[in-house]
């Protein structure tokens, strides 16, 4: 999923997608530990997607916090 697509998701949808990516990454790590030959590119891609999602989620949460602060003043 591209970063531009992630920015269009709501915070709750983004958290759900992030949980799904964590499960995917866990399964890849589990399969690797079990001796299955998985590509290192898959692991790298999963980590990168998780990082992108966390970055967009942090940005959205900061924006929401800034809006609440502006509304209070």
MIFISE-372162 format. One record per atom (N, C-alpha, C): residue number from 1; x, y, z. Coordinates in steps of 0.02 Angstrom, whole numbers. Example, Ala and Ser with C-alpha at 12.3 -4.5 7.8 and 13.67 -1.06 7.14 Angstrom:
<atoms>
1 660 -284 390
1 615 -225 390
1 660 -165 390
2 642 -112 354
2 684 -53 357
2 645 2 394
</atoms>
This chain:
<atoms>
1 42 -58 0
1 0 0 0
1 45 62 0
2 29 110 -41
2 69 170 -46
2 52 218 11
3 100 263 25
3 90 311 79
3 31 357 63
4 21 374 0
4 -35 417 -17
4 -102 382 -3
5 -104 316 -13
5 -165 278 3
5 -175 275 78
6 -120 270 115
6 -125 266 188
6 -152 330 217
7 -134 387 188
7 -156 452 213
7 -232 461 205
8 -262 424 159
8 -334 430 148
8 -375 387 197
9 -342 343 234
9 -377 300 281
9 -391 337 347
10 -443 317 381
10 -456 345 447
10 -408 313 498
11 -405 342 557
11 -359 318 608
11 -376 246 628
12 -440 231 636
12 -460 163 656
12 -444 112 600
13 -456 131 538
13 -438 87 482
13 -363 76 479
14 -326 129 491
14 -253 125 489
14 -227 79 544
15 -257 83 603
15 -237 39 658
15 -252 -34 641
16 -309 -46 608
16 -326 -114 588
16 -277 -141 536
17 -260 -99 487
17 -211 -120 436
17 -143 -132 468
18 -124 -91 517
18 -60 -99 551
18 -58 -166 588
19 -112 -183 621
19 -116 -247 656
19 -109 -305 607
20 -140 -299 549
20 -135 -350 497
20 -62 -357 473
21 -29 -301 464
21 41 -303 442
21 86 -334 495
22 72 -321 559
22 110 -352 612
22 101 -428 610
23 40 -451 597
23 27 -523 592
23 66 -553 534
24 66 -518 478
24 103 -541 419
24 177 -546 434
25 204 -495 466
25 275 -496 483
25 291 -552 532
26 247 -563 581
26 257 -617 629
26 258 -684 593
27 211 -694 547
27 208 -757 510
27 271 -768 468
28 297 -715 439
28 359 -721 401
28 417 -741 447
29 421 -709 505
29 474 -726 552
29 467 -798 577
30 405 -819 589
30 393 -886 613
30 413 -938 560
31 394 -924 498
31 412 -970 443
31 488 -974 435
32 522 -918 442
32 594 -917 436
32 627 -957 493
33 600 -950 553
33 627 -987 611
33 615 -1062 604
34 562 -1080 569
34 546 -1150 558
34 590 -1181 504
35 631 -1140 472
35 676 -1166 422
35 653 -1159 351
36 595 -1129 342
36 569 -1120 274
36 610 -1065 240
37 622 -1074 177
37 661 -1024 140
37 615 -970 114
38 618 -912 147
38 579 -855 125
38 628 -802 101
39 606 -760 57
39 649 -708 31
39 659 -653 82
40 720 -629 86
40 733 -574 132
40 698 -510 109
41 681 -507 45
41 645 -448 19
41 575 -444 49
42 545 -501 63
42 478 -502 94
42 481 -473 164
43 533 -492 201
43 541 -466 269
43 552 -391 267
44 595 -369 222
44 611 -298 216
44 549 -258 197
45 509 -285 150
45 449 -251 128
45 399 -245 185
46 391 -298 224
46 344 -296 280
46 366 -245 332
47 430 -242 347
47 455 -192 395
47 444 -122 369
48 456 -112 305
48 448 -45 275
48 375 -22 277
49 329 -67 262
49 258 -50 263
49 236 -33 334
50 260 -71 383
50 243 -56 453
50 269 13 472
51 330 29 451
51 358 95 467
51 318 151 435
52 297 141 373
52 257 191 339
52 191 202 374
53 159 147 394
53 95 152 428
53 102 187 495
54 155 171 532
54 165 204 597
54 178 278 588
55 214 297 535
55 228 367 522
55 165 405 506
56 123 377 462
56 60 410 444
56 14 414 504
57 12 362 544
57 -30 361 604
57 -8 415 653
58 56 423 663
58 82 475 708
58 64 544 682
59 71 554 616
59 54 619 586
59 -20 635 598
60 -63 586 587
60 -135 597 596
60 -152 612 669
61 -119 577 715
61 -133 589 786
61 -109 658 807
62 -52 680 780
62 -28 747 796
62 -74 800 767
63 -100 789 707
63 -147 836 677
63 -210 841 718
64 -235 784 741
64 -296 783 781
64 -284 820 847
65 -226 810 877
65 -209 844 939
65 -203 919 929
66 -175 940 873
66 -167 1011 858
66 -235 1043 847
67 -281 1007 816
67 -348 1034 804
67 -386 1043 869
68 -378 996 914
68 -412 1000 979
68 -384 1060 1017
69 -318 1070 1014
69 -287 1126 1049
69 -313 1193 1021
70 -318 1197 954
70 -342 1259 923
70 -415 1273 942
71 -455 1220 948
71 -526 1229 964
71 -535 1254 1036
72 -490 1234 1080
72 -495 1254 1151
72 -479 1328 1161
73 -436 1355 1119
73 -417 1426 1128
73 -462 1473 1093
</atoms>
